[in-house]
């Protein structure tokens, strides 16, 4: 039961984390490409159109990887790269003179820090048991723990030899 609950909670967490990134790419950056690149230029982002194409790629690849739980750690790193750059350029509260705007930017900055913490937890602990990554790990363990006769039969069928290392 614990594994089922862990799987459900981890899946919900991945969906919640990925939602903001995919919505940003699909609902804003792609359809508003020109306006977004102009805003990026105003904020001091170098090569804004190229940066925006890169940002969209990071958002889509990272978000989809996290949802599927496939290459999850790499997807989380992609989103961390995006989040770090976006936070630096768009939520630089330390440069704002107006106290009410500085407060709003501080809140946005801290929100991004919190989201970054969730992404770091995916890097550290993985996507959980209901993921493609976990399924691949289970299959690998099954193959490596299979008796030698089953491994030989698999080699004969597929022509692929599995290797194991001694501890």
C-alpha positions in Angstrom: 0.0 0.0 0.0 2.8 2.4 0.8 4.3 2.1 -2.7 0.9 2.8 -4.3 0.4 5.9 -2.2 4.0 7.0 -2.9 3.3 6.5 -6.6 0.2 8.5 -6.5 1.7 11.3 -4.5 4.8 11.5 -6.6 2.8 11.5 -9.8 0.6 14.3 -8.5 3.7 16.3 -7.5 5.2 15.8 -10.9 2.0 17.0 -12.6 1.8 20.0 -10.4 5.4 21.0 -11.0 5.2 20.5 -14.7 1.9 22.4 -15.1 3.3 25.9 -14.6 6.1 25.3 -17.1 4.0 23.7 -19.9 1.3 26.3 -19.5 3.9 29.0 -19.8 5.3 27.6 -23.0 2.0 26.5 -24.7 -0.3 29.3 -23.3 2.0 32.3 -23.4 5.5 32.0 -25.0 4.6 30.2 -28.2 1.4 32.1 -29.2 2.9 35.4 -28.0 6.4 34.8 -29.4 7.0 38.3 -30.8 5.6 40.2 -27.8 7.5 37.9 -25.4 10.8 38.4 -27.2 10.3 42.2 -27.2 9.6 42.1 -23.4 12.8 40.0 -22.9 14.8 42.6 -24.8 13.4 45.3 -22.5 14.5 43.2 -19.5 18.0 43.0 -20.8 18.0 39.4 -22.0 20.7 39.0 -24.6 19.6 37.6 -28.0 16.0 37.5 -26.9 14.6 35.5 -29.9 17.3 32.8 -29.6 16.9 32.8 -25.8 13.1 32.4 -26.2 13.5 29.5 -28.6 15.8 27.9 -26.0 13.4 28.7 -23.2 10.5 27.1 -25.0 12.6 24.0 -25.7 13.6 23.7 -22.0 10.0 24.2 -20.9 8.5 21.6 -23.3 11.2 19.0 -22.9 11.6 19.4 -19.2 7.8 19.5 -18.5 7.0 16.5 -20.6 9.9 14.5 -19.1 8.7 15.2 -15.6 5.1 14.3 -16.4 6.1 11.0 -18.0 8.7 10.4 -15.4 11.1 9.6 -18.2 14.6 11.1 -18.0 13.1 12.9 -15.0 16.4 14.2 -13.5 17.5 15.6 -16.9 14.0 17.3 -17.3 14.2 18.8 -13.9 17.7 20.2 -14.6 16.3 21.7 -17.9 13.6 23.4 -15.9 16.1 24.6 -13.2 18.2 26.2 -15.9 15.1 28.0 -17.3 13.9 28.9 -13.8 17.3 30.4 -12.8 17.5 32.6 -15.8 13.9 33.7 -15.7 14.2 34.5 -12.0 17.4 36.5 -12.5 16.1 38.6 -15.4 12.4 39.0 -14.4 12.3 39.0 -10.6 15.4 41.1 -9.7 13.8 42.7 -6.7 17.2 43.9 -5.5 17.1 46.5 -8.4 13.6 47.9 -7.7 13.3 51.2 -5.9 9.5 51.2 -5.4 8.8 49.3 -2.2 5.4 47.8 -3.3 6.9 46.6 -6.6 10.0 45.3 -4.8 7.7 43.3 -2.4 5.8 41.8 -5.4 9.1 40.9 -7.1 10.4 39.4 -3.9 7.3 37.2 -3.6 7.8 36.1 -7.2 11.5 35.4 -6.6 10.7 33.3 -3.5 8.0 31.4 -5.4 10.6 30.5 -8.0 13.0 29.4 -5.2 10.3 27.1 -3.8 9.6 25.6 -7.3 13.3 25.2 -7.7 13.3 23.2 -4.4 10.7 20.9 -5.8 12.8 20.4 -9.0 15.9 19.7 -6.9 14.0 17.0 -5.0 13.3 15.3 -8.3 17.0 15.5 -9.2 17.9 14.0 -5.8 15.1 11.4 -5.3 13.8 10.7 -8.8 10.2 10.5 -10.1 8.7 7.8 -7.8 7.4 4.3 -8.5 4.8 5.4 -11.1 7.1 6.6 -13.8 8.9 5.4 -16.9 12.2 5.7 -15.1 11.1 3.4 -12.3 9.6 0.9 -14.8 13.0 0.8 -16.7 14.8 0.2 -13.3 12.4 -2.6 -12.4 13.0 -4.3 -15.8 16.7 -3.9 -15.5 16.7 -5.5 -12.0 14.5 -8.4 -13.3 17.0 -9.1 -16.1 20.0 -8.9 -13.8 18.5 -11.1 -11.2 17.2 -13.7 -13.6 18.9 -17.2 -13.4 21.8 -17.7 -15.8 19.7 -20.2 -17.9 17.1 -17.5 -18.5 19.8 -15.0 -19.4 21.3 -17.4 -21.9 17.9 -18.0 -23.5 17.5 -14.3 -23.8 20.8 -13.9 -25.5 19.9 -16.7 -27.9 16.6 -15.0 -28.7 17.8 -11.4 -29.0 21.5 -11.7 -29.7 22.1 -9.2 -26.8 24.2 -10.1 -23.9 23.6 -8.6 -20.5 26.5 -7.8 -18.4 26.7 -7.7 -14.6 29.5 -6.5 -12.4 30.8 -8.3 -9.3 30.5 -6.3 -6.1 
